[in-house]
Amino acid sequence: MISVIVLSYNDSEYAKDCIDSIVEKTHCDYEIILINNGSSLEHTKFLDVMPSDHYIKLKENKGLPIGYNIGIDLAIRNKSDYVCLMNADTKVVTDGWLTNMSSVVNNCENPGMVAAMTNQIANVKQNLTHRKGVLPLKIIDANWVGLGMTLIPIAVIKKVGFLDENMSPMAGVDVEYSLQLLESGYKIYIDGFTYVWHKGKVSLNQLKINYKDLQKRNIKYIKEKHPETWELVF
């Protein structure tokens, strides 16, 4: 079974489209874990009634890594085989997307994490705008991928560990976890047959943080934690 973890903070209008698209486009054994990451009452009233198998409502925003880790912990207790991390401001476009991505895990060497193609991501290899909107229709090796549309085997998480909560609330969490995987001997792939639309920065724009300062702090942290591998991603 695949646990699809949808992390939402003040983006309920997108979360509905995200969940609807998951239900419509998924044709394998899965469950939806919806994490309300401290949303306002206005957004919570909509999240409270959205369809999901498990709904976790946090009193305050815990940041991206902690929010996802809460969902991952539940997925492990539910004995899932994979987790799929989804930002709420995403929408699945490719029919059978999870079947595609799990096939990459089953057919590629030492898979640690598989990501979908998208329109809004910092990783050029994963960003369709650099390809004029045309899916590459191949499996791409990568040194890192954006976390908000990725499939990770539970067995990998049990070996490598959860997302690094020292990087809360966000900024570079995907890069740091990618380096953890690479250092543990795993490979990272992008499924060029699968597309997930991403609005981008919806939750970030709701947080009262200085993103540039946070990014600078977390890059320094990554370089100190991964002195021998950080140059693979920066």
PyMOL commands that set and color helices and strands:
alter all, ss='L'
color gray80, all
select helices_A, chain A and resi 12-25+41-47+64-77+97-107+124-126+128-131+154-160+165-167+173-183+204-206+211-225+230-232
alter helices_A, ss='H'
color red, helices_A
select strands_A, chain A and resi 2-8+30-37+54-58+82-87+90-92+111-117+139-142+149-153+187-198
alter strands_A, ss='S'
color yellow, strands_A
deselect
rebuild
show_as cartoon
